[in-house]
Amino acid sequence: MMLSQQHFERRRKKIFSKMKRNSIGLLFSAPLYERTPGIHFNYRQDSDFYYLTGFKEPNAIAVFIKKEKATQYILFSVPDNEKTAKWEGHRIGQKNAIKEYGADLSYPISHFKEKILELFKGISILYYPYHHHFNFHLKAFSLLHKSGRMPAHILDFKTILHPLRMIKNTYEIELMQKAANITGNAIIKAMQSCKPSLYEYQLESEVARIFKRSGAKEEAFPTIVASGPNACTLHYDENKSLLKDGDLVLIDTGCEYEYYASDVSRTFPINGKFSQEQHELYQLVLDVQTAVINSVKPEMTIETLQKIALAKLTEGLQKLNIAGNPEDYYYHGVSHFIGLDVHDVGNKTIPFKPGMVITIEPGIYIAKDEKKVEAKWRGIGIRIEDEVLITKTGCYILTNKIPKTIKAIEKMIRAC
């Protein structure tokens, strides 16, 4: 399951329709990062670049030109080379950039500097990714200034590109559902494998195994397996503690499938049975999540969902006689957009539209040294997170097959 070049071609047509006449847009591939001398991290293409090109190789520049009556997509990339192919495999090269990736023209990346003045001839507007490639500013912009070809207006490319990325079409939703399903299977396997005396990293290894066996080669972010008080650290990723009888374990994970991310959290008892305090706090978080999900609909915003979550959480904490400001125990947002990036484009004030996908992830984290509460509540961290697709009338939970009620979780773990 993957997107065909027809999908990328349709996206380019949309971006050209948003560009003004006599304008040029530039996008740059993600750089390679060295892990140790001579060894690089696994390469992952820049999401904006991939969204419009489908091109997965490094050292590339995509150029989009819109004149009075015509548009042109030009791809600069590394040429195919028999010598380097022996070490790194064959590159797409210029012919296949045109034949297989829909470029109107393609040149070796080394030709970009000599072509830049020609490309900018008659151009009055530049769409540029402000957040990338300062070296381009230094070299290319100075060349354009000297030649008198510098466009009169420079606009941030994301202002026209990111609104397109926010709305997922049917094929993107299928990929995101696949990613969610793989992640769900991995979490279920971790639940089934969980028992006291294992280590956090052993549950992490079960998650990673399911990802790779299912065709998801990469994580969307480093998996969190946080047991006991470790769960009160939001981005805990050491994953090295012993799982102790009587503690909870929080898993926050997500695979990346064909460039689309997933992001799911589940919290469950290591021994298969919630204690009374764990039960009460867990049910509160689940009630908060249910209330928020039931509020999701078009024109709602993440900002409003956050207020709903805090109001419901405040009410629940008061019933449990837990003192203090609710934000002392819940210090992150209830939602973020998700797509090509796990924290995808979009912000908390954007009204929801059908086709957007968000997370819903309330939590409670009471540190083991929290003096404002009774000792029985301390050291408990809980988060429940699902992925939600905005529909015309409300929403659909992409991750609805992953157990999250107390009854379902205890039944699953006891059965193992």
C-alpha positions in Angstrom: 0.0 0.0 0.0 1.6 3.2 -1.1 0.7 6.4 -2.9 1.2 6.4 -6.7 2.7 9.3 -8.6 -0.7 10.4 -9.7 -1.4 11.5 -6.1 1.8 13.6 -6.1 0.9 15.1 -9.5 -2.5 16.1 -8.2 -0.9 17.7 -5.2 1.4 19.7 -7.5 -1.6 20.9 -9.5 -3.1 22.1 -6.2 0.0 24.0 -5.2 0.3 25.6 -8.6 -3.3 26.8 -8.2 -2.4 28.5 -5.0 0.8 30.2 -6.3 0.6 33.6 -7.8 1.6 34.3 -11.4 5.3 34.9 -12.2 6.3 33.1 -9.0 8.7 30.4 -8.1 8.6 27.9 -5.2 11.6 26.1 -3.7 11.8 23.0 -1.5 14.9 21.2 -0.3 15.4 17.6 0.6 16.3 16.8 4.2 20.0 16.6 4.9 21.9 13.5 5.9 23.0 13.4 9.5 26.1 11.6 10.6 25.7 9.2 13.6 29.4 8.4 13.9 32.3 9.0 11.4 31.3 7.4 8.1 27.9 6.1 9.4 24.7 8.0 8.9 21.3 7.9 10.7 18.6 6.2 8.6 17.5 8.8 6.0 14.1 10.3 6.2 12.9 12.8 3.6 11.6 16.2 4.5 7.8 16.0 4.8 7.0 19.0 2.6 9.4 17.9 0.0 8.0 14.3 0.0 4.4 15.6 0.0 4.9 17.3 -3.4 7.4 15.0 -5.0 7.3 11.5 -3.6 11.1 11.6 -4.0 13.0 9.9 -1.1 16.6 10.6 -1.9 18.8 13.2 -0.2 20.7 16.1 -1.9 17.8 17.3 -4.0 16.0 20.6 -4.8 12.4 20.8 -6.2 11.5 23.9 -8.2 8.0 25.0 -9.0 7.5 27.8 -11.5 4.3 29.5 -12.4 4.3 31.9 -15.3 1.4 33.6 -17.1 0.2 30.6 -19.0 2.3 27.7 -17.9 3.7 25.8 -14.9 6.9 23.8 -14.6 8.2 21.3 -12.1 12.0 20.9 -12.1 13.9 18.4 -10.0 17.6 18.7 -9.2 19.1 15.5 -7.8 22.2 13.3 -7.6 22.9 11.6 -10.9 23.0 7.8 -11.1 26.6 6.6 -11.0 27.9 3.0 -11.5 30.8 3.6 -9.1 28.7 4.8 -6.2 26.0 2.3 -7.0 28.3 -0.5 -5.9 28.2 1.0 -2.4 24.9 2.8 -2.1 22.7 1.3 -4.8 21.4 3.1 -8.0 20.1 6.6 -7.8 16.9 7.7 -9.5 18.9 9.9 -11.8 17.6 12.5 -14.2 15.8 10.3 -16.8 13.8 8.5 -14.2 13.1 11.8 -12.3 11.1 12.7 -15.4 9.8 9.3 -16.3 8.9 8.0 -12.9 8.5 11.1 -10.7 6.7 13.4 -13.1 9.3 16.2 -13.4 9.1 18.4 -16.5 12.9 18.8 -16.4 15.6 17.3 -14.3 19.2 18.3 -13.8 22.1 17.1 -11.6 22.2 18.9 -8.3 25.6 20.3 -9.1 23.9 22.4 -11.9 21.6 24.3 -9.6 23.9 27.3 -9.1 24.5 27.8 -12.8 20.8 27.4 -13.5 19.5 29.7 -10.8 19.6 33.0 -12.8 17.7 31.3 -15.7 15.1 29.9 -13.3 14.4 33.3 -11.7 14.1 35.2 -15.0 10.8 37.2 -14.9 10.0 36.0 -11.4 8.5 38.6 -9.0 7.5 36.3 -6.1 9.5 33.6 -4.3 7.9 31.0 -2.1 10.6 29.8 0.3 10.7 27.4 3.3 11.8 29.9 5.9 12.7 27.1 8.4 15.4 25.5 6.2 18.7 25.9 4.5 20.3 29.1 5.7 23.3 28.3 3.4 21.0 29.0 0.5 20.3 32.4 1.8 24.0 33.1 1.9 25.0 31.8 -1.6 22.0 31.9 -3.9 20.4 35.1 -2.5 23.7 37.0 -2.9 23.9 35.8 -6.5 20.4 36.9 -7.2 20.9 40.3 -5.6 24.1 40.9 -7.7 22.3 39.9 -10.9 19.2 42.0 -10.2 17.0 38.8 -10.3 16.0 38.9 -6.7 12.2 38.7 -6.5 10.4 41.7 -5.0 8.4 39.5 -2.6 9.5 36.5 -0.6 6.7 34.5 1.0 6.8 31.5 3.3 6.0 28.4 1.3 4.1 26.8 4.2 1.4 29.4 4.0 0.0 27.8 0.8 1.4 24.3 1.3 0.5 23.4 4.9 -3.3 24.0 4.5 -3.2 21.3 1.8 -1.3 18.9 4.0 -3.8 19.2 6.8 -6.7 17.7 4.9 -6.1 14.0 4.3 -7.7 12.3 1.3 -9.0 8.7 1.2 -5.6 7.2 0.3 -3.8 9.1 3.1 -6.4 8.0 5.6 -6.0 4.4 4.5 -2.2 4.7 5.2 -2.9 6.3 8.5 -5.4 3.5 9.4 -2.7 1.0 8.5 -0.2 2.7 10.7 -2.7 2.8 13.5 -3.5 -0.9 13.1 0.2 -1.8 13.3 0.7 0.3 16.3 -2.4 -1.1 18.0 -1.2 -4.7 17.3 2.2 -3.8 18.9 0.6 -2.4 22.0 -1.7 -5.4 22.4 1.4 -7.7 22.1 3.1 -5.7 24.8 0.1 -6.0 27.0 0.0 -9.8 26.5 3.7 -10.1 27.2 3.7 -7.9 30.3 4.6 -9.3 33.7 6.6 -8.4 36.8 10.4 -9.0 36.5 10.6 -8.0 32.9 12.4 -4.8 32.0 10.9 -1.8 30.1 13.1 -2.4 27.2 11.8 -5.9 26.8 8.3 -4.5 26.2 9.9 -2.0 23.8 11.4 -4.8 21.9 8.0 -6.5 21.4 6.7 -3.2 20.0 9.6 -2.8 17.6 9.3 -6.4 16.4 5.7 -6.0 15.5 6.5 -2.8 13.6 9.1 -4.3 11.5 7.3 -7.6 10.9 4.3 -5.5 9.6 6.3 -3.5 7.1 6.8 -0.4 9.2 10.6 0.0 9.2 10.7 3.2 11.4 9.2 4.6 14.5 7.4 7.9 14.2 9.2 8.9 17.4 11.2 7.0 20.1 8.9 4.6 22.0 8.2 5.4 25.6 7.8 2.5 28.0 7.5 4.1 31.5 6.7 2.0 34.5 5.7 3.3 38.0 6.8 6.8 38.7 8.8 7.0 35.4 5.4 7.6 33.7 5.3 11.0 35.4 8.1 12.2 33.1 6.4 13.0 29.8 9.3 12.2 27.4 10.9 9.4 29.5 12.7 7.2 27.0 15.4 5.4 29.0 13.2 2.3 29.0 15.6 0.4 31.4 13.7 0.0 34.7 12.5 -3.3 36.1 8.7 -3.8 35.9 7.4 -4.1 39.5 4.4 -6.0 40.7 1.7 -3.4 41.6 2.9 -0.7 39.3 1.3 0.6 36.1 3.3 0.9 32.8 2.6 3.6 30.2 3.5 2.9 26.6 3.5 5.8 24.1 4.5 4.6 20.7 3.7 4.9 17.0 5.1 3.4 13.8 5.6 5.3 10.6 4.1 3.5 7.6 4.8 4.9 4.1 5.8 8.2 5.7 2.5 8.5 7.7 2.8 8.6 11.5 0.8 7.0 14.2 0.8 8.0 17.9 -1.0 6.0 20.6 -0.7 5.7 24.4 -2.0 3.0 26.7 -1.5 2.6 30.5 -2.1 -0.8 32.1 -1.2 -2.7 35.3 1.9 -4.8 35.2 0.3 -7.6 37.2 -3.0 -7.4 35.3 -5.1 -5.8 38.1 -5.6 -2.1 38.8 -5.3 -1.1 42.5 -8.2 1.0 43.9 -6.2 4.2 43.5 -5.0 3.3 40.0 -8.6 2.3 39.1 -10.0 5.7 40.2 -7.3 7.8 38.5 -7.4 5.7 35.3 -11.2 6.0 35.1 -11.0 9.7 35.5 -8.5 10.0 32.6 -10.7 7.8 30.5 -13.8 9.9 31.3 -11.9 13.0 30.3 -10.9 11.5 27.0 -14.4 10.3 26.3 -15.8 13.8 27.0 -13.3 15.4 24.7 -13.8 12.8 21.9 -17.5 13.3 22.1 -17.0 17.1 21.6 -14.9 16.7 18.4 -16.7 18.0 15.3 -16.0 20.4 12.4 -15.2 24.0 13.4 -14.1 22.9 16.9 -10.5 23.8 17.8 -7.8 22.1 19.9 -7.8 25.2 22.1 -11.5 24.5 22.9 -10.8 20.8 23.5 -8.1 21.7 26.0 -10.6 23.8 28.0 -13.1 20.8 28.0 -10.4 18.5 29.2 -9.3 20.8 32.0 -12.9 21.4 33.2 -13.6 17.6 33.3 -10.3 16.9 35.0 -10.9 19.6 37.6 -14.3 18.1 38.4 -12.8 14.6 38.8 -9.9 15.6 41.0 -12.2 17.5 43.3 -14.4 14.4 43.7 -11.2 12.4 44.7 -10.2 15.2 47.1 -6.9 15.7 45.3 -5.7 19.2 46.2 -3.8 21.5 43.9 -4.1 23.1 40.5 -5.1 20.5 37.9 -2.4 21.8 35.6 0.1 20.6 38.3 -0.9 17.1 37.3 -1.7 17.6 33.6 0.9 19.7 31.9 0.6 19.1 28.2 -1.9 19.6 25.4 -4.9 17.3 24.9 -4.4 17.2 21.2 -2.1 17.8 18.2 -2.5 17.2 14.5 -0.9 14.1 13.0 0.0 13.1 9.5 3.3 13.0 7.7 4.8 14.3 11.0 3.8 13.0 14.3 3.3 16.6 15.4 1.9 17.6 12.1 1.3 21.0 10.6 -1.5 23.1 12.2 -2.0 24.9 15.5 -4.5 25.0 18.4 -6.7 27.8 16.9 -7.4 26.2 13.5 -11.0 25.1 13.1 -11.4 21.4 12.3 -12.4 20.3 8.8 -13.4 16.9 7.6 -10.2 15.0 6.7 -8.1 16.3 9.5 -6.6 13.8 11.9 -5.8 14.7 15.5 -4.8 12.9 18.7 -6.8 13.0 21.9 -4.5 12.4 24.9 -5.4 13.5 28.4 -3.3 12.4 31.3 -2.6 12.6 35.0 0.9 12.6 36.5 1.4 12.7 40.3 5.1 12.6 41.1 6.3 10.4 43.9 7.5 13.4 45.8 4.3 15.4 45.4 3.6 16.7 48.9 0.1 18.2 48.2 -1.6 14.9 47.9 -2.0 11.8 50.0 0.7 9.2 49.7 -1.6 6.7 48.1 -1.8 8.8 44.9 1.9 9.4 44.5 4.0 7.9 41.7 1.1 7.3 39.4 1.3 8.4 35.8 -1.5 7.7 33.3 -2.1 8.7 29.7 -4.6 7.4 27.2 -4.2 8.5 23.6 -6.1 7.8 20.4 -6.0 9.0 16.9 -9.2 10.7 15.7 -10.4 11.5 12.1 -12.6 14.5 11.7 -15.8 13.6 9.8 -18.7 15.7 8.5 -20.7 15.1 11.6 -18.2 14.4 14.3 -15.2 12.0 14.3 -14.1 8.5 13.9 -11.5 6.8 16.2 -8.8 5.2 14.0 -7.4 3.3 17.1 -10.7 2.1 18.4 -9.7 -1.6 18.4 -7.0 -1.2 21.1 -8.4 -2.0 24.6 -8.7 0.9 26.9 -11.5 0.2 29.4 -10.4 -1.2 32.7 -12.5 -4.3 32.2 -11.0 -4.9 28.7 -7.5 -4.4 29.8 -7.7 -6.6 32.8 -9.4 -9.3 30.8 -6.7 -9.2 28.1 -3.8 -9.4 30.6 -5.4 -12.1 32.7 -6.0 -14.2 29.6 -2.2 -14.4 29.1 
